[in-house]
């Protein structure tokens, strides 16, 4: 994937308009469209309004169904489907429109509403913008302001990561989160499935992973940096392969790619608890009950460890059609490797300089296996240490340095620095009244002002910045209500960083549009942090 290179015109027309039942305000579309022109007047959607689309196109049938369901659920308005040319809401694929894979046109006037795109992806995103033009909450009518929008994304990878290793979230909520991502035109769901504290994916060849490795005996209470108190309550959960297939299909219907993460060589205590022969010492190991960086890692000197991980990857590839498979690669202590005869022999036999190059050897072997499955390896920026695997993509989380280095080496990069993209950080600087979090402070404004393409890069190097992603690590996020609180409204700022043209970004304007969006979040029943206070 590459940055979408488009000449975007900055329109100078005013964007203030009158919406019945609302005060004059900026057109409340998030993320902000590439081109927008607000006009005088509005079109009223009524039960007599037709929804017009090609009923032989299954993508349009599905998207029309989403729109109809939304109108029925929140506005108690049911539309009649039509393939004719009457007034109404028209969904139209026109490949000659040259809008790219994800671009769309949205036109509203007295004749009705027309969404045009070159592909179904674009129609879907146009529908998301239309939904935001509807009133938030109770309204006497469904007036849609007259508007002209021509839109397409800035970045190809627009991601959100959910860690289910520390705390498990049910299938129903994963689907709900995918719906929220779709609202803001995010297209990549990074699913962190394995951790020291729990293995969450069924692997049929290794049944102990879901018999033992998904379960910890208890969980630390308070902050792990100083607490030695535990709750005494067993905790676990995993997704069956059928459930995973269901979620992958659900995401695909919303034009979201699911990228699975199987951690290696570190963050592997849970797997080692089930299969101790895969570690350097042979155990015993345990599924960890507290948070942090653990010294139990896969043995890089044992062929058995590589066979296990290759088998796991084979089953993962069969479940996830994503071209990318994430292998983690972060926070791997080398203590065990330094003491392990098999690892030291591997270093000597392969002519490696040290344990850092041993980690590079480990990642390169896994990349070779992934390439044999026609997949690409992506990992956290520690995979740069000791030399980067030939075709690997880097996720830069320890600031931006790793991303800059990888781009200069002509490797693709997803920017996800903890300084701006870690949604497990506190949202209030004084933390007063805030639930326990891992630490740090990340305001809505700071998320919004993040620029994912470092100015240090040349134009050619910048082409390797393929996207941006926020991460929700769940050490202290144990339920869906808290997950929403930490995600919203920061996900709205993320969407604008990922989608909107850099030259159009304006935090004051964003805050203005968020005024309407808070009402919409409330209407949807989302538990959000109100950053306007």
N, C-alpha and C positions, 0 to 999 in steps of 0.2 A: 504494500500500500504506500501511497505517497501523499504528501500534502496536496490538496486540490488547489491547483493554481488557477485563479480566476480574477479577472479585472472586475472589481465590484465598485459600482457607482455610489457615491454618497449623495443621497437625495437631500435637498435643502428645504423640501416642503415641511410645513408644520405638521406635527403629529397629534395635535390637540383636536378632539372631536367630542360631540355630544352623544352619549349612549343613554337611551331611555332608562330611568331608574338609577343612574349613576351620575357622579359629578364628571365634569370635563377632565380628561386625564390622558396620559400617553397610552397608545394602543397596547394592551397588556399581553403581548406575546413573549414567551420565554422559551428558548433563547431568542434574542433579538434577531429578526430576519436581516438578510443581506441588503435587501431593498424593500422599502415600505412607503406607501403613499396613502395617507388617510384622506377620505373624501367626506362630503357632507351627506348625512342621511343614513338610513339603516334598512335592512331587509328583515322581515318578520317570518320566522319559521313557525308554521302552524301544523295541526294534524292533516291538513289538506296538502301540505308540501310534499312533492315527489322526490324520491331519491333515485337519481337516474344514473345507470351504469350498464356496462356490457355484462349481462347475466351469464354469458358463456365463459367469462374470465374468472377462474376460481379465486385468484388473488383479490380481485375487486369484490367478489361476493363476500369474501371473508372481511375485508376492510369495511364494506358497507354494513355488514353485520355488527362490527365493533361500534360504528357511529350510531346505528339504530339502537343498540343496547344502551349506549351512553345516554342518548336522549330519553329513552324510556326509563332508565334507572333514576336519573337525576332531575328530569324535567317533565316526566309523565307524558311525553309526546311520542306517538308512534307514527312513523312515516310509511308511505306506500312506496314499494319498489316499482320502478318503471324503466323500460329500455327505450322510451320515446324521447321526444325533444321538448317536452313541456317545461314550464318554469319549475324551478326547484333547486335541489343540490345535485350538481353533476360531477361525477368522478370520471376523468377522461385520460387515458394513456395515449400520448402522442409522441412517438419516437423522434419525430422531426423537430420537437421542441428543443432538443439539445440542452437538456437540463442536468445531464450527468445521471449517475445511478441513484442519487438521493435528493436531487433538487426538485422543486415544485413551483407552480404558479397558483396563487389563490386570488380570485377576483370576486368581489361582492358588489353588486349594484341592484337596481330596482328589478332587473330581470331574474335575479337569483344568485346562486353561489356556484362557481365553477372552480374545481381543483384539477389542474393539468400537470402531468409529469411524464417523463420518458420511461419510467418504470413504476412498478407497484410500490417499491420502497418510497419513492417520492410522493405518491398518492397518500400513503400512510402518514408521512410527516406533515403533509398538507392538512390532513384531518386533525392531527394533534394541534395545529395552529388554529384551526376552525373552532375546536373545543374551547380554546382559551379566549376566543372572542365572544363566547356565550356568557350570559350573566353568571356570577358566582353566588349561588344561594337562591332564595326565593325571589321570583320575579313575576310581574304581571304578564310578561310575554317573553318570547325568545327573539329579541332584536339583535341582529348581527350588523355591526357598523360597516358602511361602505368602505372598502379598502382594496388596494392592489399590492400584492406581495410577490416578489420574485426572490427565491431563497435557495441556498445550498450550503452545505457545511464547509467549514474551514479545514477541519482535520478528519481523517478517515477512521481513526480509532478513538472512540468516545466512550470511556469505560468507567465501570464501578466494580470494585471487588468486595465480596462478602466472605469473611472468615467464618466457616462453620465448624472448624476444628476445636476452637476453645469453647464456643457455645453453639449448640445445634438449633437450626430453625426448620420448622416443618415444611413439607412440600407446598402446602396452601399459602404459606407466607412468602416462600421463594417466588411463587407465581405473582403474588401481589407486588413484590419488589420489582419484578420484571415489568409489570404494568406501570409502575411509577417511573422506571427508567424510560419506557416508551413515551410517556407524557412529555419528557424533556429531550427526546430525540437522541438518547444515548443508545449505542448499538453493540456494546461489548460487555458481557457479564463475566467477570473473572471470578471463578468459584474455587476458593481455597479449601480443599477437601481433606487434607491430612495434616496432622500436627502431633506434637508431643503429648497433648492432652486428649487426643481422640482421632481415630481413623473413621471417616464418614462414608466411604464408598464401598459397595459390595464388589469383591473380586472373587469370582467363582473358583479359581484355581487355588486360592489361599483362604479357606473359610474361617480360619482363626482370626482374621482381620475384623470380621463382623461377629465373631463369637466372644473375642477378648479385647481387641485393640480399640473398639469404639467406646469402652466403658472405663471410667475412672472411679475409684472407691469414694472419693470425696473431693471437695474443691476449697481452695483457700478463701478465707473471709478477710475482707479489707484489702489493702494494697499489698501486693506480693513483695514489694521492696522492703517491708519491715514486719509483715504479719507472719506469725507461726501458728495461727488458729485456723482450724478447718471446720466445715459444716457437718461432717459425718454422714453426708447423704450421697449415695451413689448417683452417677450421672452418665448418660450415654445417648446414643442415637446414630443411625446411619440411613443412607438412601439405598434402596434396592436398585438393581439395574433397570427394572421396569419403571421405577419412579424417575430415575435419571433420564431415560428415554422420553418420558412424558414431559419433563421440564424442558429438555432440549427442543422438543416439538413446539411446546408452548412459546418458548423464546423465539424460535424461528418464525412463527406466525406473526410475531411483533418485530421482525427484522433485527433481532438481537442474536449475536453469536455467543455461545457459551464456551469460554476457554477454561478448561479444568487445570487445577494445580495439584501435582503430586510432589510433595517436598522431598528433596534429596540434596546432598548427603546428610544434612543436619535436620533438625526438627523431626526426628524419626523415632522417638522413644516409644510411641504407641505401637508401631509396627514391630519394633525389636522386642517388646513385651510379649507379642504373639509368636515371633520367630527369632529367638535369641541368638541362633547360630549365624544371623546376618550381621551381628556386631563384632567388634574386635575381641572382646573378652568372653563372649558366649553367655553373658548375663550372670545372674538374673537381672532383668530390666522391669520397669513398671510404667504404666500409663501415668503421666505426671499429673499431680494434683495442684500444682502452683504454676505461675507464669514465669517466663524468662528464657534465657538461652541455656540449653541443656548440653552436657558433654557427651551424651549417648548419640552416636552417629553410625551410619552404615560403614562397614569395613571396606575400604577401597582396595584391600589386598586379596579379598576373597571373591573368586568367580561366582560363588553362590549368591552373593549380594547383587551382582550385575544380572544374573539369570532371573532372580526374583523381580527386580525392577523392570527388566525387559518384558517379563510375563505380565506384570501389572500394566505397563504401557500398552501392550497389545490389547488388553481388554478395555482400557480407557479409550484407545483410538477407535475401537468398534462402537463405543457409546457416543462419542463426541465427534461430529463431522468437522469441527474447527480445524483450520490449517495450522493453528498454533496449539502446542501443548506446553504448559508451564511446569518447569521442574524445580522451582524454588531456587536453591543454590545459595541462600543467604544464611548468615549467622551459623556457620559450621565451625565449631571449635576443633582444633587440631590435636588436642591433648591425647586422645586415644590413639590416633595415628602415629604420634611420636613414640609411643610405647609399644606399638603393635608390630611383632616380627613380620607378619604378612604384608603390612603396609610399607614397612621399611624395605622389604624385599622388592616390592612393586616399584618403589622409588629407584632402587638400584638397577633393576632389570630394564626399566623404561628410560633410564638415563635422565631422571628428573632432578631438579636442583633441590627441591624441598617439598614440604607438605602443601604449600600453596600451588605448586605445579601439579601435585597429586590431585588436588581438587579440580584443576583444569583438565587433567587426564580423565577424571571421573565424568565431568560434564561432556567432554568431547566424545566419550564412548556412548553416552546416552543420546547425544545429538546424532551420531552415526546410526544408531538404532531407529531414531525417529525419522531420519531421512529415508531409511529403508522402507518406512511405512508412508512415505510421501507427506510427512509432516515437518513443521518447523519448530525448533526449540526456542522458547523464550524463558528468561530467568531474571532474578533480581541482580543488581549491579555487581554483587560479589563475584559473579561468573567472569568478570574481567580479570580477577586476580589469577596470576600464573599464566595468563594468555587466554584470549577469548576463542571459543569454539568457532570454526570457520564461517558458518552461516547463521549464527545465533542472533536473536533480537534481545535487546537489553531493556529492562524496566528500571529506571533510575529513581531510587527511593532515598538514598542517603544524600539528599541535596541534588544538585544538577551536575556535579563534576563527572560522575560516571556516564551520564547521558552525553555530555560534551565529548568525552574521550571516545565513547563508542561511535558516535556520529563521525568523528574525525577518522576513525578506522573503517568508515563506510559500512557500519552496521546500523540497522534500523533500531529506533529507540521509541519507547513510550515513556513520557515524563510523568512521574508520580512522586515528587519529592515530599518527604515528611513535613517540610516547612510549610507547605501550602495544601497538601492533598491527603492528609491523614484525618479522617472524620471521627477518629476515636479521641481526639484532643478536646479539651474544654472549649466551650464557646463564650465563656465569660472570664475576663482576666482575673477578677477577684474570686471567682469560683463560688461565691456565696449562693447558697441554695441549690447548687448544682449536684447531681448525683456523681458518685465516684467514677473517675475516668483514669486512663493510664498516665495522664500528665500533659504538659504542653498547653498552648493556647492558640486556637485558630479561629479567627473571626470570619464572619460572612464576607466582610470587605476584603480581608487578606486573600481568601479564596478567589474572589472576583478579580483581584488585581494581578493574579498570577499570569505570567507570559510564558507559554510552554516552549517557544523557540528562542534559545539563548542568543543574545546579540553577538556573542563571541564567534558564532559559526558563520562561515561563508554561505552564500546562497546555495552552492552545491551540497555542502555539509548539512544545511538546514532541511534539505529534502528527506533526510533520514529521520527526522522527527515526525513519526507517523501518527502520533496522537498523545492524549493526556488521559489520566485515570485517577480517580479518588479511591482510597482504601478504607474499609470499615473493619478494623480488627476488633475482636469481640471478647478480649480477656474480661472486661468489666461490663459488657453489654449482653445481659443474660435473657432479655425478652424483647418481643417485637415493639412494644411501646417505647422502650429506651432506644432501640435501634432507629426508629423513626425520628425520635427527638434529636439524635446525633446526626442524622442524615439530612433532615429538612430544617432550614431552607438551603443548606450549603450545596445540596445537589443542584439547585437552581443556578447558583453561581458557577458551578462546574460546567453545566450545560452551555453557558454563555462563553466560557473559556474555550470549550471544545468546538462550538458551532459557529459563533458569530465572528464577523470580520474584526480584526484587531482595531482598525481605525474607527469602528463604531462603538467601541466599548466606553461606557460612561456610567459610573456607579450611582450617581444621582438619578439618572434615568432608570437604571435597574431598580433602585429602591422604589421609584414611582410605580413601576409595573408590579413590583412585589406587593404593593398595597392591595391590588386585586387578587394576587395569587394567594395571599394569606387567607382570604375569604374562600378561595377554591379549596385549599388544603383543609380548611375547617369543614367545608361541605363534604369532602371525601372521608372525613373522620380520621385524618392523619394527625398524629401527635407531634407537633413541631415546636421548635424553639423560636420565639418571636424576637427577631433581631431588630425590630423597629422600635423597641422600648429602650 
